Amino acid sequence: MRTLLSRAIQIDPSFHLALGVLVILALAEVFFATSYYVGRARANRVSAQAVTAAIARAPEASPASAVAPAAAQPSVPPAAAVISPAPSIVDQLLREGKEFRERGDTTNALARFQEALDSEPDNSGVLQEMAQTYESMQMFDRANDVWRRIKQISPSDSSTYALADRRLKVGVPAPPAVEPGGAPAETDIPPRKDVGGNAEGPIMGISDVKTKETSDPEVETNLALEIGIKKQPGAVVDHNKVKILVFLYDIVNDKDIKLTDADVSNEWLTSKHDWSDTNPEVLLVRYVRAKTGSALSESSLSEAAAKVRPGQKGRGSKGSADIGQRKYLGYIVRVYYSDDLQAVQAEPARLLQQFPPSKSPSAR
């Protein structure tokens, strides 16, 4: 019986193996369950800390949040505060006129001033610039007319009135009086430099133009133009390539401008006109209008221009009379070298607007 019992309670080794496996599985399940709950608890704790920190920072951020709307409000750009109104047309024309005058282009300067006066006839600032431009051109009669206009429209206690009054008191020298029995008087018109156009070229230039009117009872008008032609410093001039055109103009019936039909001749006052030195060579052009006599026809008016080559002496031709009362108006002088335009000068300056210079002497 003891033997049977002992055999009955013997344990199979496979049982121990199975039991060990179950224990290992149980321990693993306990480990994973513990890890899960521990990780979850840690995550809840971190979330709670983040919420607490956010709540703690809220009072500190509140001042910035209160300022934020003010910063977000639209502000005026700094540039907007200094933007000035766009200049008017008159101001723009006045500025352009000054720029042209500073460059020596008095023709376009006067054109800009006149255009401005068409819009505002009583603009004293524009009138002042126009008067000063005429003075720079030595056209004192016209300058004085503008100064008188300024005095008329300006208050007597203004600076413009005082300036106009002072300029008018300076006056223009009167021509010398003719004494009885004396020689015919000659009226010297002051030399005009750069009176419209460009008097300086790369090789040749116009130094000055002097106009003299001689009192002659035998003729209606006796004028002489002394035109100084110079070479630029350092330039080498072939006098055979120099060509000078002098156009004289009349005003017909006080409205139409035409080439003159008077007797025109030219000659050199300097013995040598080869521009071998730096001194200007002086060309004399005479304008004589007889009281009665023939005149140039329209078909040959272009011949009235004194077409001059160094060493030659010319004279205008005659033709049939032109209908209308004519008076001398002014001149245009053009200087060419190798058929390239070097310099041009005109009096009055508006002649260049009606008869603009050509680049070559053949295109007239």
Secondary structure, DSSP 8 states (H G I E B T S, - for coil): -HHHHHHHH---HHHHHHHHHHHHHHHHHHHHHHHHHHHHHHHHHHHHHHHHHHHHHHHHHHHHHHHHHHHHS----HHHHH------HHHHHHHHHHHHHHTT-HHHHHHHHHHHHHH-TT-HHHHHHHHHHHHHTT-HHHHHHHHHHHHHHS-TTSHHHHHHHHHHHH---------TT----EEEEEEESSSSS--B-SSEEEEEEEEEEE--TTEEEEEEEEEEEEE-TT----GGGEEEEEEEEEEETTTEEEE--SEEEEEESSS--S--SSS-EEEEEEEEEESS--B--GGGGGGGSEEE-TT--EE---BS--SS-EEEEEEEEEEEETTEEEEEEEESTTHHHHS---SSTT--
